[in-house]
Amino acid sequence: MGKQRVLSGVQPTGNLHLGNYLGAIRNWVEIQDQYENFFCVVDLHAITAPHNPATLAADTYTIAALYLACGISLEHSSIFVQSHVSAHSELTWLLNCITPLNWLQDMIQFKEKAVKQGENVGVGLLDYPVLMAADILLYQADKVPVGEDQKQHLELTRDIVNRFNHQFAKKAPVLKLPEPLIRKEGARVMSLTDGTRKMSKSDPAELSRINILDSPEEITKKIKRCKTDLVRGLTFDDSERPECHNLLTLYALLAGKTKEEVGVECVDMGWGQFKPLLTETVIHALKPIQDKYKDVIDDKGYLESVLRDGSDKARAIADSTLADVKAALGFTVPLKNLSF
């Protein structure tokens, strides 16, 4: 038997931050040799909220280059752009037609984001989970790396699979039932300005996150200004000190130390001693990624060849799955042009 297949992706909206890296991409890198991986830049998802057309293409290249810079290996993985494989859009429509509306209206993320967008909320935001399901199911993924906030979307994907196979797959399942692949440690990196909220690209406060491409000066400023408390001695797991827990977790993950080691090291520290230590650790951990990113992004021909090869591999699998879905739904086979 071959390796199990993994599918995941990141939106090209703004720079990747430590939450994206520690909660997702670093985990992909650590386990990539165990799986056949497809990592996409999900640019179709990016337009479910207001976006800037002038920067979408450049942001897409940035995310793809960061995949490589963070350690995604082409020996084990294919990297491609979602919109370059048209089957994503077509399967989404087909799945829309069998997905009950109330399933989508019950999605927590839709409810939260719809409130923020107000009267301008688009159908795309409601349909986001079906597009995500199409992303996963096109590649018959066995595992999907997801954070806690995406688990509901994966459950919807599984519901769609069961509904489709029950209604239309009379002889054998057409779509594979995917399983979540969740990183236990560091899966939720919290904001630097509020330790109870997840670090997010959509947060308007730039000081709330450390971006992977931030300069040493920017990193120093953000850690200096991050929210702390007046208690001396730093400890994990104190519900009254969420920022303390978050910053210690960042230090442990980036320094490659265990929670127990950090607990002993920092138990008697004050913030004036710890913040420079965290700053140095973050800068040191990000420098190799930033150096590799510059090499990749400066060689546009290489990056385009990576995305072209990735799209070709992805398209071959996606088109095959799409054909099976259309056959199960009863569509005719496309007629080929005849030449005489």
MOPE-V443790 format. One record per residue. RES is the residue in one small letter. PSI is psi in whole degrees, -180 to 180 (* if undefined). OMEGA is omega in whole degrees, 0 to 359 (999 if undefined). Layout:
res-><RES;RES>
psi-><PSI;PSI>
omega-><OMEGA;OMEGA>
//
This chain:
res-><m;g;k;q;r;v;l;s;g;v;q;p;t;g;n;l;h;l;g;n;y;l;g;a;i;r;n;w;v;e;i;q;d;q;y;e;n;f;f;c;v;v;d;l;h;a;i;t;a;p;h;n;p;a;t;l;a;a;d;t;y;t;i;a;a;l;y;l;a;c;g;i;s;l;e;h;s;s;i;f;v;q;s;h;v;s;a;h;s;e;l;t;w;l;l;n;c;i;t;p;l;n;w;l;q;d;m;i;q;f;k;e;k;a;v;k;q;g;e;n;v;g;v;g;l;l;d;y;p;v;l;m;a;a;d;i;l;l;y;q;a;d;k;v;p;v;g;e;d;q;k;q;h;l;e;l;t;r;d;i;v;n;r;f;n;h;q;f;a;k;k;a;p;v;l;k;l;p;e;p;l;i;r;k;e;g;a;r;v;m;s;l;t;d;g;t;r;k;m;s;k;s;d;p;a;e;l;s;r;i;n;i;l;d;s;p;e;e;i;t;k;k;i;k;r;c;k;t;d;l;v;r;g;l;t;f;d;d;s;e;r;p;e;c;h;n;l;l;t;l;y;a;l;l;a;g;k;t;k;e;e;v;g;v;e;c;v;d;m;g;w;g;q;f;k;p;l;l;t;e;t;v;i;h;a;l;k;p;i;q;d;k;y;k;d;v;i;d;d;k;g;y;l;e;s;v;l;r;d;g;s;d;k;a;r;a;i;a;d;s;t;l;a;d;v;k;a;a;l;g;f;t;v;p;l;k;n;l;s;f>
psi-><143;180;150;156;138;139;132;170;165;142;143;62;100;178;148;144;-180;-31;-43;-42;-53;-31;-16;-70;-41;-35;-41;-45;-43;-29;4;-30;-10;-12;167;116;140;114;121;157;111;75;-24;-37;-31;-25;10;-10;161;134;170;107;-27;-21;-6;-46;-46;-40;-34;-46;-37;-46;-43;-42;-36;-34;-51;-41;-33;-10;7;125;134;-11;-31;-10;152;135;130;170;128;-48;-12;-9;100;-18;-25;-46;-41;-43;-34;-44;-43;-42;-32;-37;-8;1;120;139;-39;-24;-41;-37;-20;-4;127;-44;-36;-45;-43;-46;-31;-36;-41;-39;-18;-139;-16;6;133;163;-31;-36;-40;-37;-2;-47;-29;-38;-41;-40;-43;-41;-48;-46;-27;-32;9;48;136;-40;145;112;118;149;174;-33;-13;-2;-37;-37;-38;-36;-39;-42;-44;-38;-40;-42;-49;-41;-45;-50;-37;-40;-32;-16;88;-34;-43;152;138;-38;139;143;111;155;149;148;99;127;125;-45;129;14;-25;100;130;165;148;-16;-10;103;-2;-4;145;141;130;143;-25;-7;124;-18;109;-29;-6;-12;154;117;150;-32;11;143;163;-36;-42;-41;-45;-45;-44;-40;-35;-39;-2;154;132;-157;-175;6;133;142;124;131;153;162;27;113;-21;-7;64;-35;-38;-47;-43;-46;-37;-37;-44;-46;-46;-46;-43;-26;-10;33;156;162;-39;-42;-44;-38;-42;-43;-37;0;-30;7;152;171;-33;-26;-36;-39;-44;-36;-45;-42;-49;-40;-44;-48;-45;-40;-33;-20;-47;-36;-44;-39;-45;-39;-45;-42;-44;-48;-25;-13;77;-34;-43;-46;-41;-35;-37;-46;-36;-47;-41;-41;-39;-44;-42;-43;-38;-43;-44;-43;-34;-45;-43;-41;-41;-40;-45;-37;-42;-32;-11;13;155;157;133;137;135;146;137;133;140;*>
omega-><179;178;172;185;178;176;173;181;179;178;176;179;181;183;173;180;183;177;177;183;184;182;185;194;180;177;177;182;184;185;190;181;179;188;166;192;171;180;183;170;192;182;175;176;185;183;174;173;178;182;180;181;183;183;186;182;180;179;178;177;180;181;180;179;178;173;182;182;181;174;174;185;179;175;183;192;171;180;182;179;185;185;178;178;190;180;179;181;184;179;177;179;181;179;176;187;176;183;179;182;184;175;182;180;180;181;183;182;178;181;182;183;179;178;181;183;176;185;182;181;184;177;181;179;177;187;181;182;178;174;177;177;179;177;185;189;178;185;179;184;174;184;177;176;181;171;181;183;180;183;180;178;179;176;176;178;179;177;179;178;181;180;181;182;179;186;192;181;188;185;181;179;177;183;181;179;184;178;178;175;190;176;184;185;177;183;179;175;189;181;176;181;179;184;178;181;181;173;189;175;184;178;182;181;181;180;182;186;171;179;182;182;177;177;175;179;179;179;180;181;184;180;176;186;183;184;175;179;185;184;175;185;187;183;174;163;173;184;178;183;183;179;178;179;183;182;175;178;177;180;181;183;184;178;181;181;178;177;181;179;180;179;179;183;191;187;182;183;166;183;180;177;186;185;175;178;179;180;180;182;180;181;180;183;185;185;179;178;181;178;179;178;181;179;183;186;179;179;186;179;178;182;179;179;176;181;179;179;179;179;179;179;180;184;181;180;183;181;178;178;180;178;179;179;181;178;180;179;175;180;175;175;179;179;178;176;179;177;182;999>
//
